């Protein structure tokens, strides 16, 4: 009995299970809870789910934003956002460019130009020291204290100028630094030869002439050419930086012009959408950007005029005056060395004639630059007259010196080469005329340098407030655009 019941129960349960599986609809079955899928299928479904989860929300946001942008309020907001970005990008770019230019002009004024001037002082001081040493060597008796002090001052100034020049040069410029190192290494050699010549001269040893000639040869053949190259390199650096910093800012300026163009297009689109021809906010923004363009253009023109025209007019006499002064100092040294060696001065006459021509050209260049300078002073013109007069007196004295040397009148040649105190009514000596010429050239060079720095300073002044002003005008233009579009947006709210 129990077996029949148990068998019936098992059959009933099996029938119930089969009936449950057959009677439940396919879409309501929960058999998926018991299904076991493979690892690859789970991985594929997991990757798909992650991709869908990653891009679904951004896609929905994109659709919502796009759906909003196709509406009139969305178009207004989109135009305003794009216009604001364009205005800010243009203003920020110009602001950064102007700020960088102002910083580089300041470096030019405070570092590069003083470095070039230090190289100039090194060049002229070395040449002057050689001239003083040679002149003092031929003076009768022991060298005077004044001459010795001038010589020491020239050497000290040369060493200090070499240090100042090296301080303004980048460590990456190895060639220029090596050039300065060579000069500084050879200066003690030169001074040692000069001291040896002086000592032997006081002792009456004829070898003193050989030592002095060797010292002067070292200075003129090795040290001065290196100093001249250093001066040329530093002057070129100043000129190149000045030229680069005075070019118009075409790229940032084109950004401001593009911003104004976008404002015009935006106003036209706004008119097409709202049927209102003018928008005060957009007009205000356009006016602000035009003010920024005019301000930047005026600054660029002022910088170009001061840095290109003015600087070139000032640098031309600066270079020629420096070169002619060095040439005059070397001609003076050659004149004195001819006296030391008691040799013919025919070769020195050739170089002397070239020196007179170079000084005349340099004075002409300075006078021409002064004619274009509205701030030219009468003192400069007086210095030009003084230099021309001294040059003429030196030419006449050099002829008398040459005549005395050729005729064997050594005392007269020594007097003409060394005497600086003149008897009233007597013609000028070579020493006196040269001292006047060198002093006048020195003062003219100082004035030319002042003019160069004044033009650099004018270029720096032209960039003042441009960076801050352009950025402020751009921000105000953006605010004006949003204020202008606000009433149009309110019409759809």
Order of alpha helices (4+ residues) and beta strands (2+ residues): alpha-alpha-alpha-alpha-alpha-alpha-alpha-alpha-alpha-alpha-alpha-alpha-alpha-alpha-alpha-alpha
